[in-house]
Amino acid sequence: MIVTEPEIVNIHEAKTHLSRLLERVHAGEEIILAKAGKPYARLMPLASKRRRGGQLAGLVVGPEFFEPLPEEELGAWEGR
């Protein structure tokens, strides 16, 4: 896998060619926008949000979770 430095594009050029730049970003490129020759912002593709199974493994809620709280603890939560 070849990793290349992101291309730096000035803001005026980016406004003129925004559609083309967005197509490149959508294809996986990263582009740095520059203002007065200094990096100003980064265009980069959104990361796909893949759900992973097993994130809550071992965090099983037991039936006692659904029982009413003891009066003393309930009072503490309510500030009594």
PDB file of N, CA, C and O in Angstrom, chain B, residues numbered from 101:
ATOM      1  N   MET B 101       0.844  -1.171   0.000  1.00  0.00           N
ATOM      2  CA  MET B 101       0.000   0.000   0.000  1.00  0.00           C
ATOM      3  C   MET B 101       0.889   1.234   0.000  1.00  0.00           C
ATOM      4  O   MET B 101       1.741   1.389   0.875  1.00  0.00           O
ATOM      5  N   ILE B 102       0.697   2.097  -0.962  1.00  0.00           N
ATOM      6  CA  ILE B 102       1.488   3.313  -1.069  1.00  0.00           C
ATOM      7  C   ILE B 102       0.732   4.453  -0.400  1.00  0.00           C
ATOM      8  O   ILE B 102      -0.417   4.736  -0.741  1.00  0.00           O
ATOM      9  N   VAL B 103       1.387   5.100   0.553  1.00  0.00           N
ATOM     10  CA  VAL B 103       0.786   6.241   1.235  1.00  0.00           C
ATOM     11  C   VAL B 103       1.421   7.497   0.668  1.00  0.00           C
ATOM     12  O   VAL B 103       2.643   7.647   0.686  1.00  0.00           O
ATOM     13  N   THR B 104       0.588   8.403   0.163  1.00  0.00           N
ATOM     14  CA  THR B 104       1.106   9.645  -0.400  1.00  0.00           C
ATOM     15  C   THR B 104       0.674  10.815   0.463  1.00  0.00           C
ATOM     16  O   THR B 104      -0.331  10.745   1.170  1.00  0.00           O
ATOM     17  N   GLU B 105       1.436  11.878   0.396  1.00  0.00           N
ATOM     18  CA  GLU B 105       1.078  13.097   1.116  1.00  0.00           C
ATOM     19  C   GLU B 105      -0.176  13.690   0.481  1.00  0.00           C
ATOM     20  O   GLU B 105      -0.348  13.609  -0.735  1.00  0.00           O
ATOM     21  N   PRO B 106      -1.054  14.285   1.289  1.00  0.00           N
ATOM     22  CA  PRO B 106      -2.240  14.914   0.708  1.00  0.00           C
ATOM     23  C   PRO B 106      -1.846  16.113  -0.160  1.00  0.00           C
ATOM     24  O   PRO B 106      -0.890  16.829   0.140  1.00  0.00           O
ATOM     25  N   GLU B 107      -2.592  16.310  -1.220  1.00  0.00           N
ATOM     26  CA  GLU B 107      -2.360  17.465  -2.086  1.00  0.00           C
ATOM     27  C   GLU B 107      -2.836  18.719  -1.367  1.00  0.00           C
ATOM     28  O   GLU B 107      -3.844  18.690  -0.661  1.00  0.00           O
ATOM     29  N   ILE B 108      -2.116  19.813  -1.543  1.00  0.00           N
ATOM     30  CA  ILE B 108      -2.507  21.096  -0.962  1.00  0.00           C
ATOM     31  C   ILE B 108      -3.105  21.946  -2.074  1.00  0.00           C
ATOM     32  O   ILE B 108      -2.480  22.158  -3.113  1.00  0.00           O
ATOM     33  N   VAL B 109      -4.328  22.431  -1.844  1.00  0.00           N
ATOM     34  CA  VAL B 109      -5.056  23.221  -2.835  1.00  0.00           C
ATOM     35  C   VAL B 109      -5.468  24.529  -2.176  1.00  0.00           C
ATOM     36  O   VAL B 109      -5.978  24.527  -1.055  1.00  0.00           O
ATOM     37  N   ASN B 110      -5.247  25.662  -2.874  1.00  0.00           N
ATOM     38  CA  ASN B 110      -5.663  26.930  -2.269  1.00  0.00           C
ATOM     39  C   ASN B 110      -7.184  27.065  -2.344  1.00  0.00           C
ATOM     40  O   ASN B 110      -7.830  26.448  -3.191  1.00  0.00           O
ATOM     41  N   ILE B 111      -7.733  27.862  -1.466  1.00  0.00           N
ATOM     42  CA  ILE B 111      -9.188  27.964  -1.323  1.00  0.00           C
ATOM     43  C   ILE B 111      -9.848  28.451  -2.608  1.00  0.00           C
ATOM     44  O   ILE B 111     -10.914  27.956  -2.975  1.00  0.00           O
ATOM     45  N   HIS B 112      -9.243  29.401  -3.292  1.00  0.00           N
ATOM     46  CA  HIS B 112      -9.835  29.903  -4.542  1.00  0.00           C
ATOM     47  C   HIS B 112      -9.955  28.770  -5.564  1.00  0.00           C
ATOM     48  O   HIS B 112     -10.996  28.614  -6.202  1.00  0.00           O
ATOM     49  N   GLU B 113      -8.906  27.997  -5.715  1.00  0.00           N
ATOM     50  CA  GLU B 113      -8.939  26.861  -6.643  1.00  0.00           C
ATOM     51  C   GLU B 113      -9.980  25.833  -6.190  1.00  0.00           C
ATOM     52  O   GLU B 113     -10.677  25.246  -7.017  1.00  0.00           O
ATOM     53  N   ALA B 114     -10.081  25.618  -4.879  1.00  0.00           N
ATOM     54  CA  ALA B 114     -11.050  24.653  -4.353  1.00  0.00           C
ATOM     55  C   ALA B 114     -12.475  25.091  -4.673  1.00  0.00           C
ATOM     56  O   ALA B 114     -13.313  24.258  -5.020  1.00  0.00           O
ATOM     57  N   LYS B 115     -12.760  26.388  -4.562  1.00  0.00           N
ATOM     58  CA  LYS B 115     -14.103  26.879  -4.892  1.00  0.00           C
ATOM     59  C   LYS B 115     -14.406  26.651  -6.369  1.00  0.00           C
ATOM     60  O   LYS B 115     -15.533  26.314  -6.734  1.00  0.00           O
ATOM     61  N   THR B 116     -13.410  26.834  -7.203  1.00  0.00           N
ATOM     62  CA  THR B 116     -13.593  26.673  -8.644  1.00  0.00           C
ATOM     63  C   THR B 116     -13.796  25.210  -9.029  1.00  0.00           C
ATOM     64  O   THR B 116     -14.565  24.914  -9.944  1.00  0.00           O
ATOM     65  N   HIS B 117     -13.123  24.298  -8.347  1.00  0.00           N
ATOM     66  CA  HIS B 117     -13.139  22.876  -8.724  1.00  0.00           C
ATOM     67  C   HIS B 117     -13.684  21.981  -7.605  1.00  0.00           C
ATOM     68  O   HIS B 117     -13.249  20.839  -7.459  1.00  0.00           O
ATOM     69  N   LEU B 118     -14.622  22.491  -6.826  1.00  0.00           N
ATOM     70  CA  LEU B 118     -15.107  21.740  -5.664  1.00  0.00           C
ATOM     71  C   LEU B 118     -15.660  20.364  -6.045  1.00  0.00           C
ATOM     72  O   LEU B 118     -15.366  19.376  -5.372  1.00  0.00           O
ATOM     73  N   SER B 119     -16.447  20.289  -7.105  1.00  0.00           N
ATOM     74  CA  SER B 119     -17.031  18.991  -7.490  1.00  0.00           C
ATOM     75  C   SER B 119     -15.948  17.961  -7.775  1.00  0.00           C
ATOM     76  O   SER B 119     -16.048  16.817  -7.333  1.00  0.00           O
ATOM     77  N   ARG B 120     -14.917  18.357  -8.509  1.00  0.00           N
ATOM     78  CA  ARG B 120     -13.820  17.429  -8.824  1.00  0.00           C
ATOM     79  C   ARG B 120     -13.084  17.002  -7.560  1.00  0.00           C
ATOM     80  O   ARG B 120     -12.745  15.830  -7.388  1.00  0.00           O
ATOM     81  N   LEU B 121     -12.843  17.966  -6.680  1.00  0.00           N
ATOM     82  CA  LEU B 121     -12.139  17.638  -5.433  1.00  0.00           C
ATOM     83  C   LEU B 121     -12.960  16.669  -4.592  1.00  0.00           C
ATOM     84  O   LEU B 121     -12.414  15.729  -4.015  1.00  0.00           O
ATOM     85  N   LEU B 122     -14.272  16.895  -4.522  1.00  0.00           N
ATOM     86  CA  LEU B 122     -15.127  16.000  -3.734  1.00  0.00           C
ATOM     87  C   LEU B 122     -15.152  14.594  -4.322  1.00  0.00           C
ATOM     88  O   LEU B 122     -15.208  13.619  -3.572  1.00  0.00           O
ATOM     89  N   GLU B 123     -15.111  14.469  -5.632  1.00  0.00           N
ATOM     90  CA  GLU B 123     -15.045  13.139  -6.255  1.00  0.00           C
ATOM     91  C   GLU B 123     -13.762  12.425  -5.841  1.00  0.00           C
ATOM     92  O   GLU B 123     -13.779  11.229  -5.547  1.00  0.00           O
ATOM     93  N   ARG B 124     -12.659  13.151  -5.817  1.00  0.00           N
ATOM     94  CA  ARG B 124     -11.381  12.554  -5.414  1.00  0.00           C
ATOM     95  C   ARG B 124     -11.418  12.140  -3.941  1.00  0.00           C
ATOM     96  O   ARG B 124     -10.921  11.077  -3.570  1.00  0.00           O
ATOM     97  N   VAL B 125     -12.011  12.994  -3.117  1.00  0.00           N
ATOM     98  CA  VAL B 125     -12.115  12.672  -1.692  1.00  0.00           C
ATOM     99  C   VAL B 125     -12.992  11.444  -1.508  1.00  0.00           C
ATOM    100  O   VAL B 125     -12.670  10.555  -0.720  1.00  0.00           O
ATOM    101  N   HIS B 126     -14.091  11.397  -2.229  1.00  0.00           N
ATOM    102  CA  HIS B 126     -14.993  10.243  -2.139  1.00  0.00           C
ATOM    103  C   HIS B 126     -14.275   8.956  -2.555  1.00  0.00           C
ATOM    104  O   HIS B 126     -14.600   7.872  -2.069  1.00  0.00           O
ATOM    105  N   ALA B 127     -13.307   9.081  -3.447  1.00  0.00           N
ATOM    106  CA  ALA B 127     -12.531   7.919  -3.900  1.00  0.00           C
ATOM    107  C   ALA B 127     -11.438   7.537  -2.906  1.00  0.00           C
ATOM    108  O   ALA B 127     -10.723   6.557  -3.117  1.00  0.00           O
ATOM    109  N   GLY B 128     -11.303   8.309  -1.813  1.00  0.00           N
ATOM    110  CA  GLY B 128     -10.355   7.930  -0.768  1.00  0.00           C
ATOM    111  C   GLY B 128      -9.194   8.878  -0.556  1.00  0.00           C
ATOM    112  O   GLY B 128      -8.403   8.678   0.366  1.00  0.00           O
ATOM    113  N   GLU B 129      -9.067   9.908  -1.387  1.00  0.00           N
ATOM    114  CA  GLU B 129      -7.960  10.853  -1.218  1.00  0.00           C
ATOM    115  C   GLU B 129      -8.240  11.825  -0.076  1.00  0.00           C
ATOM    116  O   GLU B 129      -9.384  12.032   0.328  1.00  0.00           O
ATOM    117  N   GLU B 130      -7.175  12.405   0.423  1.00  0.00           N
ATOM    118  CA  GLU B 130      -7.270  13.472   1.413  1.00  0.00           C
ATOM    119  C   GLU B 130      -6.667  14.715   0.772  1.00  0.00           C
ATOM    120  O   GLU B 130      -5.610  14.643   0.146  1.00  0.00           O
ATOM    121  N   ILE B 131      -7.335  15.851   0.925  1.00  0.00           N
ATOM    122  CA  ILE B 131      -6.871  17.101   0.320  1.00  0.00           C
ATOM    123  C   ILE B 131      -6.824  18.169   1.404  1.00  0.00           C
ATOM    124  O   ILE B 131      -7.760  18.313   2.190  1.00  0.00           O
ATOM    125  N   ILE B 132      -5.728  18.912   1.436  1.00  0.00           N
ATOM    126  CA  ILE B 132      -5.568  20.006   2.392  1.00  0.00           C
ATOM    127  C   ILE B 132      -5.904  21.309   1.680  1.00  0.00           C
ATOM    128  O   ILE B 132      -5.377  21.585   0.602  1.00  0.00           O
ATOM    129  N   LEU B 133      -6.777  22.108   2.279  1.00  0.00           N
ATOM    130  CA  LEU B 133      -7.086  23.430   1.747  1.00  0.00           C
ATOM    131  C   LEU B 133      -6.173  24.434   2.427  1.00  0.00           C
ATOM    132  O   LEU B 133      -5.971  24.387   3.641  1.00  0.00           O
ATOM    133  N   ALA B 134      -5.621  25.349   1.626  1.00  0.00           N
ATOM    134  CA  ALA B 134      -4.687  26.338   2.160  1.00  0.00           C
ATOM    135  C   ALA B 134      -5.225  27.741   1.935  1.00  0.00           C
ATOM    136  O   ALA B 134      -5.873  28.028   0.928  1.00  0.00           O
ATOM    137  N   LYS B 135      -4.940  28.605   2.898  1.00  0.00           N
ATOM    138  CA  LYS B 135      -5.291  30.018   2.795  1.00  0.00           C
ATOM    139  C   LYS B 135      -3.996  30.791   2.968  1.00  0.00           C
ATOM    140  O   LYS B 135      -3.316  30.658   3.986  1.00  0.00           O
ATOM    141  N   ALA B 136      -3.657  31.593   1.980  1.00  0.00           N
ATOM    142  CA  ALA B 136      -2.398  32.347   1.985  1.00  0.00           C
ATOM    143  C   ALA B 136      -1.206  31.403   2.140  1.00  0.00           C
ATOM    144  O   ALA B 136      -0.216  31.741   2.789  1.00  0.00           O
ATOM    145  N   GLY B 137      -1.312  30.218   1.539  1.00  0.00           N
ATOM    146  CA  GLY B 137      -0.208  29.269   1.555  1.00  0.00           C
ATOM    147  C   GLY B 137      -0.067  28.457   2.825  1.00  0.00           C
ATOM    148  O   GLY B 137       0.848  27.641   2.935  1.00  0.00           O
ATOM    149  N   LYS B 138      -0.957  28.663   3.790  1.00  0.00           N
ATOM    150  CA  LYS B 138      -0.890  27.922   5.056  1.00  0.00           C
ATOM    151  C   LYS B 138      -2.069  26.962   5.154  1.00  0.00           C
ATOM    152  O   LYS B 138      -3.192  27.327   4.806  1.00  0.00           O
ATOM    153  N   PRO B 139      -1.829  25.742   5.622  1.00  0.00           N
ATOM    154  CA  PRO B 139      -2.933  24.780   5.770  1.00  0.00           C
ATOM    155  C   PRO B 139      -4.064  25.382   6.600  1.00  0.00           C
ATOM    156  O   PRO B 139      -3.834  25.983   7.649  1.00  0.00           O
ATOM    157  N   TYR B 140      -5.286  25.207   6.109  1.00  0.00           N
ATOM    158  CA  TYR B 140      -6.454  25.845   6.720  1.00  0.00           C
ATOM    159  C   TYR B 140      -7.528  24.829   7.102  1.00  0.00           C
ATOM    160  O   TYR B 140      -8.167  24.953   8.147  1.00  0.00           O
ATOM    161  N   ALA B 141      -7.723  23.818   6.241  1.00  0.00           N
ATOM    162  CA  ALA B 141      -8.749  22.803   6.497  1.00  0.00           C
ATOM    163  C   ALA B 141      -8.370  21.527   5.753  1.00  0.00           C
ATOM    164  O   ALA B 141      -7.496  21.529   4.886  1.00  0.00           O
ATOM    165  N   ARG B 142      -9.043  20.449   6.109  1.00  0.00           N
ATOM    166  CA  ARG B 142      -8.760  19.151   5.491  1.00  0.00           C
ATOM    167  C   ARG B 142     -10.059  18.571   4.936  1.00  0.00           C
ATOM    168  O   ARG B 142     -11.075  18.516   5.628  1.00  0.00           O
ATOM    169  N   LEU B 143     -10.009  18.138   3.675  1.00  0.00           N
ATOM    170  CA  LEU B 143     -11.112  17.379   3.085  1.00  0.00           C
ATOM    171  C   LEU B 143     -10.703  15.918   3.134  1.00  0.00           C
ATOM    172  O   LEU B 143      -9.643  15.545   2.631  1.00  0.00           O
ATOM    173  N   MET B 144     -11.543  15.094   3.737  1.00  0.00           N
ATOM    174  CA  MET B 144     -11.228  13.674   3.823  1.00  0.00           C
ATOM    175  C   MET B 144     -12.520  12.879   3.807  1.00  0.00           C
ATOM    176  O   MET B 144     -13.563  13.381   4.226  1.00  0.00           O
ATOM    177  N   PRO B 145     -12.463  11.643   3.328  1.00  0.00           N
ATOM    178  CA  PRO B 145     -13.680  10.839   3.263  1.00  0.00           C
ATOM    179  C   PRO B 145     -14.186  10.510   4.667  1.00  0.00           C
ATOM    180  O   PRO B 145     -13.413  10.381   5.616  1.00  0.00           O
ATOM    181  N   LEU B 146     -15.490  10.381   4.763  1.00  0.00           N
ATOM    182  CA  LEU B 146     -16.081   9.951   6.027  1.00  0.00           C
ATOM    183  C   LEU B 146     -15.758   8.485   6.249  1.00  0.00           C
ATOM    184  O   LEU B 146     -15.797   7.680   5.319  1.00  0.00           O
ATOM    185  N   ALA B 147     -15.444   8.150   7.476  1.00  0.00           N
ATOM    186  CA  ALA B 147     -15.190   6.747   7.816  1.00  0.00           C
ATOM    187  C   ALA B 147     -16.526   6.016   7.838  1.00  0.00           C
ATOM    188  O   ALA B 147     -17.515   6.525   8.365  1.00  0.00           O
ATOM    189  N   SER B 148     -16.545   4.839   7.273  1.00  0.00           N
ATOM    190  CA  SER B 148     -17.781   4.070   7.323  1.00  0.00           C
ATOM    191  C   SER B 148     -17.980   3.590   8.752  1.00  0.00           C
ATOM    192  O   SER B 148     -17.040   3.156   9.417  1.00  0.00           O
ATOM    193  N   LYS B 149     -19.195   3.676   9.198  1.00  0.00           N
ATOM    194  CA  LYS B 149     -19.511   3.276  10.567  1.00  0.00           C
ATOM    195  C   LYS B 149     -20.033   1.849  10.540  1.00  0.00           C
ATOM    196  O   LYS B 149     -21.222   1.611  10.330  1.00  0.00           O
ATOM    197  N   ARG B 150     -19.131   0.913  10.753  1.00  0.00           N
ATOM    198  CA  ARG B 150     -19.512  -0.491  10.779  1.00  0.00           C
ATOM    199  C   ARG B 150     -19.763  -0.883  12.219  1.00  0.00           C
ATOM    200  O   ARG B 150     -18.966  -0.585  13.108  1.00  0.00           O
ATOM    201  N   ARG B 151     -20.860  -1.542  12.434  1.00  0.00           N
ATOM    202  CA  ARG B 151     -21.185  -2.007  13.776  1.00  0.00           C
ATOM    203  C   ARG B 151     -20.451  -3.305  14.039  1.00  0.00           C
ATOM    204  O   ARG B 151     -20.412  -4.203  13.198  1.00  0.00           O
ATOM    205  N   ARG B 152     -19.874  -3.381  15.217  1.00  0.00           N
ATOM    206  CA  ARG B 152     -19.177  -4.601  15.609  1.00  0.00           C
ATOM    207  C   ARG B 152     -19.997  -5.296  16.682  1.00  0.00           C
ATOM    208  O   ARG B 152     -20.451  -4.665  17.636  1.00  0.00           O
ATOM    209  N   GLY B 153     -20.182  -6.584  16.522  1.00  0.00           N
ATOM    210  CA  GLY B 153     -20.904  -7.350  17.512  1.00  0.00           C
ATOM    211  C   GLY B 153     -20.064  -7.579  18.756  1.00  0.00           C
ATOM    212  O   GLY B 153     -18.836  -7.506  18.708  1.00  0.00           O
ATOM    213  N   GLY B 154     -20.720  -7.852  19.855  1.00  0.00           N
ATOM    214  CA  GLY B 154     -20.011  -8.204  21.075  1.00  0.00           C
ATOM    215  C   GLY B 154     -19.556  -7.035  21.916  1.00  0.00           C
ATOM    216  O   GLY B 154     -18.810  -7.235  22.875  1.00  0.00           O
ATOM    217  N   GLN B 155     -19.972  -5.826  21.601  1.00  0.00           N
ATOM    218  CA  GLN B 155     -19.527  -4.661  22.354  1.00  0.00           C
ATOM    219  C   GLN B 155     -20.015  -4.686  23.805  1.00  0.00           C
ATOM    220  O   GLN B 155     -19.368  -4.122  24.687  1.00  0.00           O
ATOM    221  N   LEU B 156     -21.132  -5.326  24.048  1.00  0.00           N
ATOM    222  CA  LEU B 156     -21.680  -5.377  25.404  1.00  0.00           C
ATOM    223  C   LEU B 156     -21.530  -6.758  26.043  1.00  0.00           C
ATOM    224  O   LEU B 156     -22.212  -7.077  27.016  1.00  0.00           O
ATOM    225  N   ALA B 157     -20.644  -7.560  25.493  1.00  0.00           N
ATOM    226  CA  ALA B 157     -20.440  -8.904  26.033  1.00  0.00           C
ATOM    227  C   ALA B 157     -20.032  -8.823  27.498  1.00  0.00           C
ATOM    228  O   ALA B 157     -19.148  -8.049  27.863  1.00  0.00           O
ATOM    229  N   GLY B 158     -20.674  -9.617  28.320  1.00  0.00           N
ATOM    230  CA  GLY B 158     -20.355  -9.651  29.743  1.00  0.00           C
ATOM    231  C   GLY B 158     -21.070  -8.586  30.557  1.00  0.00           C
ATOM    232  O   GLY B 158     -20.939  -8.553  31.781  1.00  0.00           O
ATOM    233  N   LEU B 159     -21.813  -7.726  29.905  1.00  0.00           N
ATOM    234  CA  LEU B 159     -22.529  -6.666  30.616  1.00  0.00           C
ATOM    235  C   LEU B 159     -24.022  -6.978  30.651  1.00  0.00           C
ATOM    236  O   LEU B 159     -24.850  -6.180  30.210  1.00  0.00           O
ATOM    237  N   VAL B 160     -24.336  -8.119  31.168  1.00  0.00           N
ATOM    238  CA  VAL B 160     -25.724  -8.562  31.229  1.00  0.00           C
ATOM    239  C   VAL B 160     -26.396  -7.917  32.430  1.00  0.00           C
ATOM    240  O   VAL B 160     -25.838  -7.891  33.527  1.00  0.00           O
ATOM    241  N   VAL B 161     -27.590  -7.402  32.216  1.00  0.00           N
ATOM    242  CA  VAL B 161     -28.364  -6.796  33.297  1.00  0.00           C
ATOM    243  C   VAL B 161     -29.246  -7.881  33.901  1.00  0.00           C
ATOM    244  O   VAL B 161     -30.037  -8.514  33.202  1.00  0.00           O
ATOM    245  N   GLY B 162     -29.101  -8.086  35.196  1.00  0.00           N
ATOM    246  CA  GLY B 162     -29.894  -9.096  35.882  1.00  0.00           C
ATOM    247  C   GLY B 162     -31.279  -8.582  36.225  1.00  0.00           C
ATOM    248  O   GLY B 162     -31.533  -7.381  36.135  1.00  0.00           O
ATOM    249  N   PRO B 163     -32.176  -9.470  36.616  1.00  0.00           N
ATOM    250  CA  PRO B 163     -33.557  -9.074  36.917  1.00  0.00           C
ATOM    251  C   PRO B 163     -33.649  -8.106  38.093  1.00  0.00           C
ATOM    252  O   PRO B 163     -34.613  -7.348  38.193  1.00  0.00           O
ATOM    253  N   GLU B 164     -32.646  -8.124  38.994  1.00  0.00           N
ATOM    254  CA  GLU B 164     -32.692  -7.203  40.138  1.00  0.00           C
ATOM    255  C   GLU B 164     -32.591  -5.741  39.708  1.00  0.00           C
ATOM    256  O   GLU B 164     -32.977  -4.844  40.458  1.00  0.00           O
ATOM    257  N   PHE B 165     -32.081  -5.504  38.518  1.00  0.00           N
ATOM    258  CA  PHE B 165     -31.975  -4.135  38.011  1.00  0.00           C
ATOM    259  C   PHE B 165     -33.356  -3.499  37.899  1.00  0.00           C
ATOM    260  O   PHE B 165     -33.502  -2.287  38.062  1.00  0.00           O
ATOM    261  N   PHE B 166     -34.367  -4.316  37.621  1.00  0.00           N
ATOM    262  CA  PHE B 166     -35.710  -3.813  37.388  1.00  0.00           C
ATOM    263  C   PHE B 166     -36.557  -3.762  38.660  1.00  0.00           C
ATOM    264  O   PHE B 166     -37.710  -3.333  38.620  1.00  0.00           O
ATOM    265  N   GLU B 167     -35.997  -4.194  39.775  1.00  0.00           N
ATOM    266  CA  GLU B 167     -36.712  -4.134  41.049  1.00  0.00           C
ATOM    267  C   GLU B 167     -36.736  -2.690  41.551  1.00  0.00           C
ATOM    268  O   GLU B 167     -35.815  -1.928  41.260  1.00  0.00           O
ATOM    269  N   PRO B 168     -37.770  -2.301  42.298  1.00  0.00           N
ATOM    270  CA  PRO B 168     -37.798  -0.947  42.860  1.00  0.00           C
ATOM    271  C   PRO B 168     -36.619  -0.739  43.815  1.00  0.00           C
ATOM    272  O   PRO B 168     -36.181  -1.675  44.484  1.00  0.00           O
ATOM    273  N   LEU B 169     -36.115   0.487  43.870  1.00  0.00           N
ATOM    274  CA  LEU B 169     -35.014   0.806  44.777  1.00  0.00           C
ATOM    275  C   LEU B 169     -35.506   0.811  46.210  1.00  0.00           C
ATOM    276  O   LEU B 169     -36.663   1.146  46.467  1.00  0.00           O
ATOM    277  N   PRO B 170     -34.641   0.443  47.149  1.00  0.00           N
ATOM    278  CA  PRO B 170     -35.017   0.575  48.556  1.00  0.00           C
ATOM    279  C   PRO B 170     -35.305   2.048  48.865  1.00  0.00           C
ATOM    280  O   PRO B 170     -34.710   2.939  48.259  1.00  0.00           O
ATOM    281  N   GLU B 171     -36.197   2.296  49.784  1.00  0.00           N
ATOM    282  CA  GLU B 171     -36.627   3.666  50.106  1.00  0.00           C
ATOM    283  C   GLU B 171     -35.449   4.569  50.460  1.00  0.00           C
ATOM    284  O   GLU B 171     -35.424   5.734  50.064  1.00  0.00           O
ATOM    285  N   GLU B 172     -34.475   4.045  51.199  1.00  0.00           N
ATOM    286  CA  GLU B 172     -33.316   4.846  51.609  1.00  0.00           C
ATOM    287  C   GLU B 172     -32.503   5.302  50.387  1.00  0.00           C
ATOM    288  O   GLU B 172     -32.102   6.463  50.303  1.00  0.00           O
ATOM    289  N   GLU B 173     -32.266   4.389  49.451  1.00  0.00           N
ATOM    290  CA  GLU B 173     -31.499   4.742  48.255  1.00  0.00           C
ATOM    291  C   GLU B 173     -32.293   5.680  47.347  1.00  0.00           C
ATOM    292  O   GLU B 173     -31.734   6.609  46.764  1.00  0.00           O
ATOM    293  N   LEU B 174     -33.587   5.435  47.233  1.00  0.00           N
ATOM    294  CA  LEU B 174     -34.440   6.302  46.438  1.00  0.00           C
ATOM    295  C   LEU B 174     -34.415   7.720  46.991  1.00  0.00           C
ATOM    296  O   LEU B 174     -34.356   8.690  46.236  1.00  0.00           O
ATOM    297  N   GLY B 175     -34.459   7.833  48.311  1.00  0.00           N
ATOM    298  CA  GLY B 175     -34.393   9.151  48.944  1.00  0.00           C
ATOM    299  C   GLY B 175     -33.079   9.852  48.649  1.00  0.00           C
ATOM    300  O   GLY B 175     -33.056  11.064  48.438  1.00  0.00           O
ATOM    301  N   ALA B 176     -31.979   9.099  48.631  1.00  0.00           N
ATOM    302  CA  ALA B 176     -30.676   9.699  48.330  1.00  0.00           C
ATOM    303  C   ALA B 176     -30.653  10.239  46.903  1.00  0.00           C
ATOM    304  O   ALA B 176     -30.113  11.317  46.656  1.00  0.00           O
ATOM    305  N   TRP B 177     -31.230   9.503  45.974  1.00  0.00           N
ATOM    306  CA  TRP B 177     -31.272   9.967  44.582  1.00  0.00           C
ATOM    307  C   TRP B 177     -32.158  11.200  44.439  1.00  0.00           C
ATOM    308  O   TRP B 177     -31.891  12.067  43.606  1.00  0.00           O
ATOM    309  N   GLU B 178     -33.200  11.277  45.242  1.00  0.00           N
ATOM    310  CA  GLU B 178     -34.132  12.404  45.156  1.00  0.00           C
ATOM    311  C   GLU B 178     -33.717  13.571  46.040  1.00  0.00           C
ATOM    312  O   GLU B 178     -34.402  14.593  46.075  1.00  0.00           O
ATOM    313  N   GLY B 179     -32.610  13.434  46.750  1.00  0.00           N
ATOM    314  CA  GLY B 179     -32.120  14.527  47.588  1.00  0.00           C
ATOM    315  C   GLY B 179     -32.865  14.672  48.903  1.00  0.00           C
ATOM    316  O   GLY B 179     -32.907  15.759  49.481  1.00  0.00           O
ATOM    317  N   ARG B 180     -33.452  13.583  49.377  1.00  0.00           N
ATOM    318  CA  ARG B 180     -34.165  13.650  50.669  1.00  0.00           C
ATOM    319  C   ARG B 180     -33.271  13.209  51.787  1.00  0.00           C
ATOM    320  O   ARG B 180     -33.689  13.196  52.945  1.00  0.00           O
TER     321      ARG B 180
END
